[in-house]
Amino acid sequence: MAMAASSALQQPDRCLLAALPRRRRQAHHLLRMLPPPLLVPPRRRGAVRFSSGDGGGKGGSAGAVEKRSVPIPVPVPVPVVADDKEGGDGGEGGEEVAVAVAVDGGKLELRWPPWEGLPERYKLMGATSLAFVICNMDKVNLSVAIIPMSHQYGWNSSTAGLVQSSFFWGYALSQLPGGWLAKLIGGRTVLKVGVLAWSLFTAVIPVVAGFMPGLVLSRILVGIGEGVSPSAATDLIARTIPIQERSRAVAVVFGGLSFGSVLGYLFAPPIIQNLGWESVFYIFGLLGVIWCIGFESIKELQSTDSEDVLNIEKTSAGSNGLISSPVSLKSSDSSLEEMKDSIKDVPWREFFKSKAVWAMIYVHFCGSWGHYTCLSWLPTFFSEELDLNLTEAAWVSILPPLGSVIITSIAAPFADNLISSGVDTTKVRKICQTIAFLSPAAFMMLSTVDLGLPPWVIVAFLTSGLALSSFALAGLYCTHQDISREYASILLGITNTVGAVPGIVGVALTGYLVDTTHSWSMSLFAPSIFFYLTGTVVWLAFFSSEPQDFNKSALDSLTESNQ
């Protein structure tokens, strides 16, 4: 085996594969289908490893381990697979596989896990996106479970709307504190605490479901946990991601919400039907606890996070000057006095003097009205209007968030490419947000007009409109970092506080209007259309993505007042 390996090294493009057992050669074809991101950048010299264990039985052979460093001048990538063990009666028993790809005198090594060689900021964005997947799974589980819960406890639509809207009471209350804490101690810590909080209180819901005050309180606490997460994620993006990658980073992180909705709608119905509605809260809550454990271990392994962030800051600022303001990397051991001073240091007055901030506030409100009301009521709408059972209604409800996942993968590169090619950032944000608002407004209008359309056409209209609203991830949701990286988390806390109001008022009001008007068009779609249209007008008229130095503005105002 060792001699075969030595001769094979002289012809890496062919002989290495010939030296392998027949069943191992099949892996060569599979390796050609592996995606490029799994490959680490080439090195100057390639190391090809062969190893085999001690043989056993008749005909077994004792193997040797060889490791050689040789130049591999092959212009086309050639996968190489080697067995580590041979044993038995002349049999093959390979367990460990070393994989390499030779190219232009270098070696590309296939590694597992695939994220091993990624920059730290990409790993962090991936973990944050996974947290948002779980976030929306815990948000939509009640949208599905509310149907059997209403039957069991005898709730009407108004009561069901009250239960669903209680989540947004806590969600609204935690926005500004979450943004401030993210700026003070860092988004990583805030995110971890938020995930743990909402997961534990999700698991408590079945215990208190029969006691309305306890149920409402538990949902409020779930909302508080989830409410700090957007600001924490915005802080992470603002600290680590340069502007050329920002649309994609926002899309990856906040796109996890759409993917979470898909998974929630997909798995909640069979779990409820087979294990009872209580089980969906236990299982989804457990997922968040598992995420916290995994996130903690990743954090301990990555000991150079602060150094990486500083390197990004220096590189970005030194190369193209796109950094609008410095980001303070304070440690989490701030004293109480420093915390009090940090609240005073935030230029609150300057925020509300900005037309762009006011435009962001109103547009966030408008987008949230359409998103939250549809997220909460679409399963019930499909169940009643299309006469579907629980599983069918939930599966149809998957289509809008599934479409959002697809549109997000288009919108983010579209926006980043426009900015990289020199298009003004403000113009890009306006284009994306306009698409995000006018598309659902148009399709909702078509759905409400009595044209005698079959149900599947209405489903297609709503799916298309709500999916295209994901262009907001390259519009509104990038603007907080655009205008101020230092205060991005606090700005999102401000706009998201107002954006949570539709979850409180809109979701409950929709249930009340359904009971009184018995019309889904008037209850669910008409208010959303109004806010989408007025939000578009305000956005185009008043928004600007130009970086703003709120600290300088506050200092100038203070100087003028002293004079």
ZIVENNOR-V288751 format. One record per residue. N is the residue number from 0. RES is the residue in one letter. PHI is phi in whole degrees, -180 to 180 (none if undefined). OMEGA is omega as a letter, one per 30 degrees, with the letter a starting at -180 (NA if undefined). NEAR is the number of other ideal C-beta (glycine too) atoms within 10 Angstrom. Layout:
N;RES;PHI;OMEGA;NEAR  N;RES;PHI;OMEGA;NEAR
//
This chain:
0;M;none;a;18  1;A;-66;l;11  2;M;-66;l;9  3;A;-63;l;14  4;A;-67;a;21  5;S;-65;l;13  6;S;-69;a;12  7;A;-68;a;20  8;L;-63;a;18  9;Q;-76;l;9  10;Q;-132;a;12  11;P;-68;a;21  12;D;-79;a;14  13;R;-134;a;11  14;C;-71;a;14  15;L;-63;l;26  16;L;-72;a;18  17;A;-66;a;11  18;A;-76;a;21  19;L;-91;l;21  20;P;-61;a;14  21;R;-58;a;7  22;R;-71;l;10  23;R;-78;l;16  24;R;-63;a;13  25;Q;-64;l;12  26;A;-65;l;16  27;H;-59;a;16  28;H;-68;l;9  29;L;-68;a;10  30;L;-65;l;18  31;R;-65;a;11  32;M;-90;a;6  33;L;-69;a;14  34;P;-70;a;7  35;P;-57;a;7  36;P;-59;a;11  37;L;-78;a;19  38;L;-100;a;18  39;V;-89;a;15  40;P;-52;a;8  41;P;-68;l;18  42;R;-110;a;13  43;R;-71;a;10  44;R;-125;a;13  45;G;-104;l;25  46;A;-113;a;14  47;V;-110;a;21  48;R;-113;l;16  49;F;-125;l;25  50;S;-146;l;19  51;S;-147;a;24  52;G;-86;l;18  53;D;-69;l;11  54;G;-73;l;20  55;G;-142;l;16  56;G;78;a;10  57;K;-73;l;8  58;G;80;l;12  59;G;-74;a;17  60;S;-130;l;13  61;A;-81;a;12  62;G;-100;l;20  63;A;-121;l;12  64;V;-109;l;11  65;E;-120;l;16  66;K;-139;a;10  67;R;-123;l;13  68;S;-111;a;11  69;V;-134;l;14  70;P;-72;a;13  71;I;-127;a;23  72;P;-83;a;13  73;V;-106;a;19  74;P;-74;a;10  75;V;-113;l;9  76;P;-57;l;17  77;V;-127;l;20  78;P;-65;l;19  79;V;-130;l;26  80;V;-125;a;21  81;A;-132;l;23  82;D;-82;l;23  83;D;-100;a;17  84;K;-137;l;17  85;E;-136;a;22  86;G;-166;a;21  87;G;82;a;14  88;D;-79;a;10  89;G;71;a;12  90;G;-82;a;13  91;E;-116;a;15  92;G;-135;a;16  93;G;-62;l;20  94;E;-115;a;10  95;E;-90;a;12  96;V;-123;l;13  97;A;-104;a;17  98;V;-119;l;20  99;A;-139;l;22  100;V;-130;a;24  101;A;-91;l;25  102;V;-158;l;17  103;D;47;l;14  104;G;76;l;15  105;G;-120;l;18  106;K;-134;l;25  107;L;-104;a;22  108;E;-108;l;19  109;L;-77;a;18  110;R;-120;l;13  111;W;-138;g;9  112;P;-71;a;8  113;P;-65;a;13  114;W;-88;a;15  115;E;-59;a;10  116;G;-95;a;14  117;L;-75;l;15  118;P;-60;a;13  119;E;-59;a;16  120;R;-67;l;20  121;Y;-72;l;17  122;K;-62;a;16  123;L;-65;l;29  124;M;-66;l;24  125;G;-65;l;16  126;A;-66;l;20  127;T;-67;l;25  128;S;-62;l;20  129;L;-64;l;19  130;A;-62;l;25  131;F;-72;l;24  132;V;-61;l;21  133;I;-65;l;27  134;C;-56;a;27  135;N;-77;l;22  136;M;-62;l;28  137;D;-76;l;27  138;K;-86;a;27  139;V;-87;a;27  140;N;-60;l;24  141;L;-72;l;25  142;S;-61;l;23  143;V;-87;a;25  144;A;-69;a;25  145;I;-63;a;22  146;I;-69;l;20  147;P;-68;l;15  148;M;-65;l;21  149;S;-63;l;16  150;H;-66;a;10  151;Q;-71;a;11  152;Y;-101;l;14  153;G;71;a;7  154;W;-85;l;17  155;N;-92;a;12  156;S;-64;l;21  157;S;-65;l;15  158;T;-67;l;17  159;A;-62;l;25  160;G;-64;l;26  161;L;-63;a;18  162;V;-64;a;24  163;Q;-70;a;25  164;S;-75;a;25  165;S;-62;l;25  166;F;-56;a;29  167;F;-77;l;28  168;W;-64;l;19  169;G;-68;l;25  170;Y;-61;l;33  171;A;-70;a;22  172;L;-66;a;16  173;S;-96;a;28  174;Q;-66;a;24  175;L;-67;l;20  176;P;-58;l;16  177;G;-65;l;33  178;G;-65;l;32  179;W;-67;l;20  180;L;-66;l;26  181;A;-64;l;31  182;K;-69;a;26  183;L;-79;a;20  184;I;-112;l;19  185;G;100;a;23  186;G;-68;a;30  187;R;-61;a;20  188;T;-66;a;15  189;V;-63;a;27  190;L;-62;a;27  191;K;-63;l;18  192;V;-66;l;18  193;G;-62;l;29  194;V;-62;a;28  195;L;-63;a;18  196;A;-65;a;21  197;W;-69;l;30  198;S;-69;l;24  199;L;-65;a;17  200;F;-76;l;25  201;T;-65;a;31  202;A;-68;a;21  203;V;-82;a;19  204;I;-54;a;27  205;P;-60;a;20  206;V;-70;a;14  207;V;-108;a;16  208;A;-61;a;19  209;G;-77;a;11  210;F;-116;a;11  211;M;-56;l;15  212;P;-60;l;8  213;G;-67;l;14  214;L;-65;l;22  215;V;-63;a;18  216;L;-64;a;17  217;S;-64;l;25  218;R;-68;l;26  219;I;-62;a;19  220;L;-69;l;21  221;V;-61;l;29  222;G;-63;l;25  223;I;-63;l;23  224;G;-62;a;25  225;E;-75;a;29  226;G;-68;a;29  227;V;-81;a;29  228;S;-69;l;27  229;P;-59;l;31  230;S;-66;l;33  231;A;-63;l;28  232;A;-66;l;30  233;T;-63;l;30  234;D;-63;l;32  235;L;-62;a;26  236;I;-66;a;29  237;A;-64;a;27  238;R;-79;a;27  239;T;-118;a;22  240;I;-111;l;24  241;P;-71;a;17  242;I;-64;a;21  243;Q;-67;a;14  244;E;-110;a;18  245;R;-71;l;24  246;S;-61;l;29  247;R;-69;l;21  248;A;-64;l;26  249;V;-62;a;29  250;A;-65;l;28  251;V;-65;a;22  252;V;-71;a;27  253;F;-76;l;22  254;G;-65;l;24  255;G;-61;l;26  256;L;-64;l;27  257;S;-65;l;26  258;F;-66;l;20  259;G;-64;l;24  260;S;-63;l;25  261;V;-60;a;23  262;L;-65;l;20  263;G;-63;l;29  264;Y;-67;a;28  265;L;-77;a;16  266;F;-97;a;17  267;A;-62;a;28  268;P;-60;l;24  269;P;-64;l;13  270;I;-64;a;20  271;I;-65;a;22  272;Q;-71;a;13  273;N;-95;a;8  274;L;-119;a;12  275;G;97;a;13  276;W;-66;l;24  277;E;-63;a;18  278;S;-66;a;15  279;V;-65;l;26  280;F;-75;l;25  281;Y;-65;a;17  282;I;-69;a;17  283;F;-66;l;26  284;G;-65;l;23  285;L;-64;l;13  286;L;-60;l;18  287;G;-65;l;25  288;V;-64;l;16  289;I;-62;l;11  290;W;-60;a;20  291;C;-60;l;21  292;I;-63;l;10  293;G;-65;a;12  294;F;-65;l;20  295;E;-65;a;12  296;S;-69;l;10  297;I;-63;a;13  298;K;-62;a;15  299;E;-68;a;8  300;L;-73;a;8  301;Q;-93;a;12  302;S;-95;a;8  303;T;-118;a;10  304;D;-58;a;18  305;S;-63;l;12  306;E;-65;l;10  307;D;-63;l;15  308;V;-62;a;19  309;L;-64;l;13  310;N;-64;l;13  311;I;-64;l;19  312;E;-58;a;18  313;K;-66;a;11  314;T;-64;a;12  315;S;-64;a;16  316;A;-69;a;14  317;G;-79;a;9  318;S;-91;a;10  319;N;-137;l;11  320;G;65;a;8  321;L;-86;l;15  322;I;-77;a;20  323;S;-82;l;20  324;S;-162;a;18  325;P;-69;l;11  326;V;-112;a;21  327;S;-79;a;11  328;L;-104;a;12  329;K;-71;l;13  330;S;-81;a;8  331;S;-85;a;11  332;D;-98;a;7  333;S;-66;l;13  334;S;-78;l;8  335;L;-62;l;7  336;E;-65;l;8  337;E;-64;l;12  338;M;-64;l;13  339;K;-64;a;10  340;D;-65;a;11  341;S;-66;l;16  342;I;-66;l;10  343;K;-67;a;7  344;D;-75;l;11  345;V;-69;a;19  346;P;-79;a;22  347;W;-57;a;15  348;R;-62;a;11  349;E;-69;l;21  350;F;-56;a;21  351;F;-84;l;11  352;K;-88;a;14  353;S;-89;l;18  354;K;-64;a;12  355;A;-63;l;19  356;V;-65;l;22  357;W;-63;l;16  358;A;-64;l;22  359;M;-63;a;27  360;I;-62;a;20  361;Y;-69;a;20  362;V;-66;l;29  363;H;-63;l;26  364;F;-60;a;21  365;C;-64;a;24  366;G;-65;a;27  367;S;-68;l;23  368;W;-61;l;25  369;G;-66;a;28  370;H;-70;a;23  371;Y;-71;l;27  372;T;-67;l;27  373;C;-70;l;23  374;L;-60;a;24  375;S;-82;a;28  376;W;-112;a;25  377;L;-61;l;24  378;P;-58;l;26  379;T;-68;l;25  380;F;-60;l;21  381;F;-66;a;22  382;S;-66;a;18  383;E;-83;a;13  384;E;-76;a;13  385;L;-101;l;15  386;D;57;l;10  387;L;-104;l;17  388;N;-80;a;11  389;L;-59;a;19  390;T;-65;a;15  391;E;-64;l;15  392;A;-63;l;23  393;A;-68;a;26  394;W;-68;l;15  395;V;-65;l;22  396;S;-68;l;33  397;I;-68;a;18  398;L;-59;l;20  399;P;-59;l;26  400;P;-67;l;27  401;L;-66;l;18  402;G;-63;l;22  403;S;-64;l;26  404;V;-60;a;18  405;I;-68;a;12  406;I;-65;l;26  407;T;-60;l;27  408;S;-68;l;15  409;I;-93;a;14  410;A;-66;a;26  411;A;-64;l;25  412;P;-64;l;15  413;F;-58;a;17  414;A;-69;a;26  415;D;-63;l;21  416;N;-67;l;13  417;L;-63;l;18  418;I;-65;l;22  419;S;-65;a;12  420;S;-83;l;8  421;G;106;l;6  422;V;-70;a;13  423;D;-58;a;13  424;T;-60;l;22  425;T;-60;a;16  426;K;-64;l;12  427;V;-64;a;23  428;R;-65;l;25  429;K;-68;l;18  430;I;-62;a;18  431;C;-64;a;24  432;Q;-71;l;29  433;T;-64;l;16  434;I;-61;a;21  435;A;-65;a;28  436;F;-100;a;28  437;L;-71;a;18  438;S;-64;l;20  439;P;-65;l;27  440;A;-61;a;20  441;A;-65;a;17  442;F;-72;l;23  443;M;-68;l;23  444;M;-60;l;17  445;L;-65;a;16  446;S;-75;a;21  447;T;-87;l;18  448;V;-74;a;10  449;D;-78;a;6  450;L;-106;a;9  451;G;69;a;6  452;L;-76;l;13  453;P;-68;a;9  454;P;-57;a;13  455;W;-67;l;10  456;V;-71;l;13  457;I;-63;l;19  458;V;-61;l;19  459;A;-65;l;17  460;F;-62;a;19  461;L;-65;l;25  462;T;-62;a;20  463;S;-65;a;19  464;G;-65;a;26  465;L;-70;l;26  466;A;-66;a;23  467;L;-68;l;22  468;S;-66;l;27  469;S;-70;l;32  470;F;-61;l;27  471;A;-63;l;24  472;L;-67;l;28  473;A;-101;l;31  474;G;-115;a;28  475;L;-53;a;27  476;Y;-73;l;30  477;C;-96;a;31  478;T;-74;l;28  479;H;-63;l;30  480;Q;-74;a;26  481;D;-64;a;23  482;I;-86;l;26  483;S;-164;l;26  484;R;-69;a;25  485;E;-67;a;21  486;Y;-110;a;27  487;A;-59;a;29  488;S;-67;l;32  489;I;-70;l;28  490;L;-62;l;27  491;L;-66;l;31  492;G;-61;l;27  493;I;-66;a;22  494;T;-68;a;28  495;N;-75;l;26  496;T;-63;l;23  497;V;-68;l;17  498;G;-67;l;28  499;A;-82;a;25  500;V;-60;l;17  501;P;-59;l;27  502;G;-67;l;26  503;I;-79;a;19  504;V;-83;a;15  505;G;-65;a;27  506;V;-66;l;25  507;A;-69;a;23  508;L;-64;l;18  509;T;-62;l;30  510;G;-62;l;26  511;Y;-64;a;15  512;L;-67;l;20  513;V;-64;l;23  514;D;-67;a;15  515;T;-91;a;12  516;T;-100;a;11  517;H;55;a;9  518;S;-129;l;13  519;W;-71;l;19  520;S;-63;a;15  521;M;-77;a;15  522;S;-85;a;22  523;L;-103;a;24  524;F;-92;a;25  525;A;-59;l;15  526;P;-63;l;18  527;S;-64;l;25  528;I;-60;l;19  529;F;-60;a;14  530;F;-71;l;22  531;Y;-62;a;25  532;L;-71;a;15  533;T;-68;l;15  534;G;-64;l;26  535;T;-62;a;20  536;V;-62;a;11  537;V;-64;a;17  538;W;-62;a;24  539;L;-68;a;14  540;A;-83;a;9  541;F;-122;a;16  542;F;-82;l;23  543;S;-143;a;18  544;S;-96;l;21  545;E;-64;l;11  546;P;-59;a;16  547;Q;-123;l;23  548;D;-93;a;16  549;F;-68;l;23  550;N;-66;l;17  551;K;-65;l;12  552;S;-63;l;16  553;A;-66;l;18  554;L;-65;l;13  555;D;-63;l;12  556;S;-64;l;14  557;L;-66;l;11  558;T;-64;l;9  559;E;-64;a;8  560;S;-68;l;7  561;N;-72;l;6  562;Q;-75;NA;5
//
